[in-house]
Amino acid sequence: MHDSLLLFGATGDLAQRYLFPSLLHLLRDRLLPDNFRVIAIARSEHDDTSFRTWLRERLGDDYEAAQLDELLRRVQYVPVDLSDADSMAAALSRFADRPTVSYLSTPPNLFASACRGLKAAGLLETPSRLVLEKPIGHDLASAQEIDATLKSALDESRIFRIDHYLGKAPVQNLLALRLGNTLFEATWERRWIESVDIIVAETAGVDGREGYYADYGALRDMVQNHMLQLLALIAMEPPAAMDTDSIREEKKKVLRALRPMSAADADADSVRGRYTAGVVDGQAAKGFNHGGHEDVETFVGLRAWIDNWRWAGVPFRLVTGKRMPSRTTEVVVTFKPVTHWLFGPGERKRARANQLRVRLQPEETIELGLMGSLAASEWAANELQPMSLDLAMLPPKRRIAYERLMIDALKGDQTLFVRDDEVEAAWRWIDSVSAAWREAGTPVRDYPAGSWGPAEAQPFLPRTLTTHNGRKS
């Protein structure tokens, strides 16, 4: 395990909310090497003392003083301009005394210059590693350009592209549920499944990230990475083994099988929205300030098609949005109805399709919707009613996803990281959606904060979403 972490973007929101807390937890549990060190890097003009004071003020209320002292003792701070490769090399070359993991928690437009600076500083020599946050580029062409720069400095085996959803324990449990149970694996295909819904709804807006979101929108910010990774895990063929290359190879095949969207299908298979002023969790919420960028969405609904033998004809509906009525990430698998209905017309009206509903956040639950009989012995016929089998997940307290991913990067395990060909396959499909929107003139429709998106989004929303998680708009 490497014992030296260079954390770029150390004063950013991600570092404050997730990365430093993850390091605190790992140190507390003695999961890091005894001589582990953190080189915190950002543009702010701190020295070691002032940065430690700054970090203590932001983390101190949530942690014991001894734990925080232990982390701060291991932190050094270096002010660096990532756009200047020469100054990077001069400031950071002294840390090339041992193998490092360089973590770029920065905007993607700085990846290339940062990579050149790290290479010049001797910080990307074997066996040092590089970790990059999403998004990798803005489209396929920019992703390929970034990748070419990365490959000029180090090989793919030492590049770790983070998608923190893959570090979530419930996502890994979804894979176990599907592959570890005959009940599901035997029916996990087009003959038995009607549709698959993947929903990532957030009550938060984009406050403080307006500039970023105006350039990316929900399609590039959420669908290209998080949601397509979930889709790939759900739809992939069983891998030959649960190892890094086998799993990533099967995910890549799914992403390459996604049918490109055409302008003719854009209206039927997609909807875009942007939140206006409304009410979320009982609090007034302002509308999205797009700063003149009219063609940017905070909500997207898509119907994706996977053109292969297992999934031909099965719609995968992807929905994500900001300022939704509730925060939830869930997968809903709807099975086809029974071939022949034996019960009466009254029961037929009450019939519901069997559904597997896996909620990944905010709590972890698995619910299987079935039809059952409430008939008593004195009744002459069965009376069918929808029923559900609920399995509440009550594991020990879950770790922050970044804890698992940091440990894996320090160890060199790439299983839960995204490979270069996965990134390219995802961008090819996303680019087809963007092109279809441009050609078809797909509008961005307003929706009030606190609703489930624009009215046109209703066909993309499963019934379970609105009945379990809030009012239906």
N, C-alpha and C positions, 0 to 999 in steps of 0.2 A: 504494500500500500504506500502510495506517495505521501509525503508528510509536509508538502509546501503548496499552499493555495494562493494564487494571485487573483484577487477578486476585483475586477474592473466594474466601475459603476457603483462604488462602495457607498456613495451618499444618496443613491437612488431609492425609489419607493420599494422596488422588489427586494433590494438588499435589506432595508429596514424591516419590512414586513415578514419576509420568509427566509432569506439566506443567513443572516446573522442569528435569528432565533433557531434555525436548524443546527447551526454550528454549536450554539449553546447546549442544545439537547444532546447532541452527539458527544460533546465533551463531558457533560454531566454523567452520561451512561458509559463513559470510558471506551468509546468506540473509535476514537482517533489515536494516532501514534503519540507516544510520550513527548516527542520533540516537534509536534505539529505546530506550524506557524501560518499566519494569514498576512499577506501583503495587501492592504487595502489601497485601491487606486481610484482616483477621480480627479476632476479638474480643480476642485476647491483648494484654496491655499491653506491647508491644515499642516501641522506637524504631528508627530506621534501623540504628544500630550493633548493638544486641542482636539484631535479626532477622537481620542478615547473619551474625552469629556463630552463631546458631541454625541457619541454613540451611547454613552451611559445615560444621558438625558432622555434618549428615545427608547431605551430598553429597560431602564432601571426599575420602573414600577411593576413590571411583570415577572421579575426574576430575583432570586436570592442574591444578596450582595456577593457572597463567596463565588457563586457560579459566574456572575458577570465579571468579577475580578480575574477569574481564571481565563476567560476569553480575552479580556483586554490586555492581559499580560503577554499574550501571544500575537497581538496585532501591531503591525507597523504600518505607517501611512506614507504614501508617495504621491505628490501631485504630478499629474501627467496629462499632456494634451494628446489624445489618441489619434488625432488627425496628422500628427507630426511624427513620422516613423523614426527619424534621427534622434529627436529628443527622447522618445520612448527608449531607444536602445541605450542612450547615455544614462538615463535614470534607473533602468531596471537590470542592466547586465550583471550587477553585483549579486543578483538573486539566482544566477545560473549555477550556483555552487552545488546544487542537487536537483534531481528530477522534480518537475513542478506540474501542477494542473492550473492552467490559466482559464479563468471563467469570465467570458465576455457578457456581462449583464448590461448591454449597451444597445443603442439603435443599430439596425443592420447596415446603415450607411457607413459605420465606423469599422465594420468587420475587416475589410480588406487592409486598411491602413494599420489597424491594430495587429493584424497577422504579420504584416511586413516588419513592424517595429519589434514584435516578439522574436521573429526569426533573426533579425539583426542583433538582438540582445543575447542570442544563444539559448532562448527559453523554449524553443520548439524542437530541440534535438532529441533523438531517441534516448529514453523512453517517455519524455514529457508529453503531456496531452493538452488538448484544447477543447473547451466546452463553450457552446454558443446557444444563446436564448433564441426562441422564435420571435419574429418570423425570419426565415432565411430568404431574404429578397422580397421583392414586390410583385414579381411575376416570374415565369420560367427563365426568361433571358437574364434577369438580374440574379436569380438564384444560381444559374450556371456560371455567371461571371464571378460571384463570390466563391463558388466551389472551386473554380480554376485557381483562384488565388490561394485558397486553403491547400489545395493539392500541390502547389508549388513549394509549400513550406513543410508539409508533413503528410503522411499517408492516411488512408481512410481508417485504418485500425486505431488511430490515435485522435480521431475527430469525434466528439460527442455532442450531437445536436439534441438539445433538451426539448421534450414536450412534457410538461409536468403532469399532465393527465395520466401518462403511462406510469408515473410513480405512485398513483393513488391505489391504495389497497383494494377498494371496491372494483377497480378496473381489472386488476389481476384476478379477483374473485369471479368476475364475469367470465373470464377465460376458463377458469376451473369449473364453473357451473356448466358451461357448454360442453367442454371436452371430457369432463370427469363423470358424466351421468348419462347412462344409456337412454333414459327417458327423453333427453333433449337432443343428444347427438343423432339418434335414429330418426328424428323428425325435423332436423335442422336443414331444410331445403325447400325448394319451390313446391313440391307436391303437397306439403303440409302447412306451409307458412303463407299467409295472405299478404302481410306487409310488416315492415320494421320501421319504428319511429325512434329517432335519436333527438333528444331535446336538451338544450343547455340554456336555461332561462336565468337571468340575473336581475335583481331589483336595483342594483347600482347603475348609475349612468356613466358617462365618459368624462365627468368633471375633472379638469386638470390634464386630460389627454386629448383635448379637442384637435390640436394640430396633428397628432399622430393618427387619430381616427379619421380626420378629413382626407388623409392620404390612403388609408387602408380600408376602412369600413368593416362591417361584420363578416363579409365574405372572406376577406384575406386575414382578418384578425382571429377568427374563431373556426371557420369551416375548413380552411386549408390545412390546419394542423390538428387541433383537438378533435374535431368532429370526424374528419376523415380517418384519423387514427383509430377512433372508436369503431367506425364502420369497418375498417380493415380487420380489426380483431374479431368482430362479430361474424364477418362473412368469409374469413379465410378458411382454406382447407386445413384439416388437422395436420400439423407439422410432423415430420418424421421423428423429431425429438424436440424436447423443450430446451433447445439451446439457441444461442444468439442468431446464428446464420439461418437456421431452419425457420424460426418464427418470422424473421424479417423478410425472408424470401417469399413466404406465403402472403404476407401483408402486401408486398410489392405486386404480386400477381393480381390481387383484388383491385388495387388502385389503377393498374393498367387496364383492367377490364371495365372500368367505368365508361359508360357511353357519353361521348362529348355532347354537350348541350348545343342545340341549333337555335337560330332565331325563330324558326317556325314553332319550336316547342317552348320558348321562353315564357309565354303567357300562361300556358297550362302547367308547366313544371317549376315555376318559381314565382316568388312575390318578394318585394322589397318594401321596407318601411323605415320611418324615422320618427322618434318620439317627440311629441310636443309637451307643453305643460300639462300636468295632471297631479294625481295623488298616489303615492306609493307608501304602503305601511302606515297609512293615516297621516302622512306628512306631505306637504306641498312639494312638488318637484318641478324644476324648470325644464323647458324644452332644450333640445340639443342645439348648441350654438355652432353651426357649421361654417361660420365665417365666410360665407359666399360660395362654399363648395356644395352646390345643389345636388350633385350626383354622388351622394354618399349615404349609405344605409346603416342604421343601428339595429335593424331587424332583417332577417332573411329566412325565407322558407323555400326549400328545394325538394324536388322529387328526383332522386338519383336512380339510375338503372345499371345493374351489373350484368354485362353480357357474357355469362359463362353458363356451364351446364347446371350448376347448383342453384343459381339465383335468377335465371332468365324469367322475365315477366313479373318479378317481385319488386314493388316500389320500396325504396328506402327513403323515408321522409326525414329531412334534416331541418330542424328549427332552432334558431338561436336569436336572442334579443336582449337589449338593455331596457331597464325600467319596466320589467314585467311585474305582475302581481305578487309573485313569489319566486324565491331562489331555488332552483332545482336542476339537477342533471339526472336524466333517467333514460332508460331504453325500454321500449314496449314492443314485444314480439306478438303479433296477432296471428293466430292459427286459423286455418280454413274451417268452415262448418262441417259437421258430420255429413257423410254422403247421402244418407236417407233419414228423414225425420220420422220417428215412430210415434211421437206423442201428439197430443191434441193441438188444435189451432190456438187455444189460449196459451198453452205452454210455448208455442212457436213465437208468439208475440213477445214473450218474456225472455226468449233465448238471447244469449250473449255469446259472442265468439270466445273461445279459450284464449287467454292472454297471459303471457309471462311479462311481468313488470319488474324491472330491476332499477331501483333508485340508488344512485351513486352519492348524491349529496342533496340536502344537508345531512340527512341521516341515511344509513344503509338499510334497505329493506328489500325483500324479495316477495312478490305476491303472484300467486298463480290463480287466475280466474277460471272457475269451472261451473258447470251446471249440476245441480243436485236436487234430490227429491225430498220434500217435506211431508210426504204421505204418512199417515198413521194407519194402523192395522184396520180401523173401521171404515177407511175410505176405499172407494171402489177403483180409484185410478191414481196414478202418480200425479203430483203437482210439482212441476219443475220450477226452480228458482235459481237465479245466479247466486253463487257462493264463492268464497275465496279462501285459499290457504295462505296464511301470512307467516313469514319467517323474519322476525326482527333480528338484525345482526347486532349482537351485543358482545363484541370482542373487547380486548383491552384497549385502552386509549390509543387511537391511531396516531401514527407519526405524521408530521408534515411530509407531503410528497417529496419535497426537496431534500429531506434527510436521506431517504433511500437513494435518490439520484446522486447526491454528493458522495455517499459512501461508494456507490458503484463506479463513479468517475475516478475516485481515488484508487480503487482497486483495479480499474481497467475493464469492468464488465459492461459491454455495450448492449445487452439484451433489451433494456428499457429506453434506449436511445434510438433516434431515427437515422436510417442509412441514406446516403446520397441519392440512390435511385428511387427511394420512397418519396423524397422531397420533390424530385423532378416529376414523378408520375402524378403526385397531388397537384402540382402547379399546372400541369397540362390540362387537367380537368377544370381547375379553377379558371384558367385563362379562357377555356371554351365557354364558361358561364359568363365571364365578363364580356367576351366578344358577342355572345348572343344577346346580352342586355343592350349593348351599344347598337347593334344592327336592328333589333326589334324596338328600340326606344322604350325599354321597360321603365316605367315611372317609379319614383320613390314616394310611397304613399304615407301620409301622416297617420300616427296613432297616438292617443293620449297616454302619457305615462301612467302606469298602473293597469293597463289593459294587456290582452294577449295579442297585441299587434293589430295591424289594419284589418278591416272587415274581410278583405280578400284572402286573409291568412287562414280562415276557418277550415278549409279543406285539408290543410297541412297539419292541423292540430288533432292529436288523438283525444278521444272522449275522456280517458283517464286523467289527462293533464289538467283539464279545467274542472273536473269533478273532485279531484283530490287536492288540488293546489290553489284554489281560489275561484273567483267568480269568472264566468264566461262573458267576454265582452260582446 
